[in-house]
Amino acid sequence: MSIHATHLNVRPVRAFADNYIWLIESPRTPTQVVAVDPGEADPVLAELKRQDRSLAAILLTHHHPDHIGGVPELLQHWKVPVIGPDDSRIALKTHTLRDGERCEMPDLGLEFETLHVPGHTVSHIALFGHGALFCGDTLFSAGCGRMFEGTPEQMSASLNRLAELPPETQVFCGHEYTAANLRFALTVEPNNIAAQEYQESVQRIRGAGDPSLPSTLSMEIRVNPFLRCDKPNVRAVAEARAGKSLAEPSEVFAVLRAWKDTFR
Ligand SMILES: [Zn+2]
């Protein structure tokens, strides 16, 4: 089975103010779903009931409460595997995924590749398979996660690894931050036509109350300033902001990330 072969049926479940919990339907047994980063249980339980589906597994990208908080209650309803990164802060995990390891769920017809992507947290992982990337709080559409536990070099390297996946990859992020991220992206690159067009389309989609996600990697490579730190115009803006020359893309990244932390 090729992990590039098919596209998945993935449904968003909204949680808290702007989180998405992604429900992946089993291509083999469509009544079974896998929940990615269930920060709370109630909206997942409601959606499963509405769709008459049952939970088959839980995948976790990192230990933050808004990504794992619903696990104990979900386990009261379904005794399922809890699969996540090597991190003792995830108490109920049953299976650990390390960089390069495969997450194989043959009964469900699902298989993902694990990428260790430190930066937002030290142990954060992303899962890639079936043309889909579940990247938690590492890559957002038109933005990236804050660096709570990593260095700019780590975060920048993690984002670059994700950017090397096939361009048609669908990107399922942990939060609906796209509109706010695009305001920052267009401050960095006011003349980026792809970002201007994307902003218009996102405003339409969000105005209708729909999720802006999934995005695609090809879109992110065109609009996301954090994936464009090697571009001369992005470097020039970062250098002006820093008041010094920046030799490495990771230094450009560090300036952009610090700028975004205080951007309103
Ligand atoms: Zn997080």
Residues whose N, C-alpha, C, O or C-beta is under 5 A from the ligand:
A	BS01	ZN	H64 D137
